[in-house]
Amino acid sequence: MTLRERATQAKHGLKIWAEWLGNDKHPVEVELAQARANVCLACPLNQPGNIAVEAVALAIRQQLALKKHLQLRVQGEKSLRTCSACSCPLRLKIWEQLSRVLPEPEEWDKYWESCWLKTEKP
């Protein structure tokens, strides 16, 4: 791989990272992600996803590849699917800063009463 190809790949990787984790590019601590995952694993809204839009599916695959590269893992993550309240892929959502995933006020009723979003809500 040439230096130019590596630079292009790095630029593309940073774009994917920014799209997933935002401008601060910092996932939450493993302990917090694990606590969130434990809630999602028990949640009745943790359902298989139905992502129909090809571009969205590609972005999610790229973000999951980046998560794997960063070695961001929690126990039970293979059972994390899609939140049926917001359609977010839970394997990615649990690593997000809370400010990036808070729902609009009118959407709170869609979420499970024990959702980690509600317990972490400022």
Helices and strands as residue ranges (DSSP letters): H 3-21, H 30-42, E 46-47, H 54-69, G 77-79, E 82-83, H 90-93, H 98-101, G 105-110, H 116-120
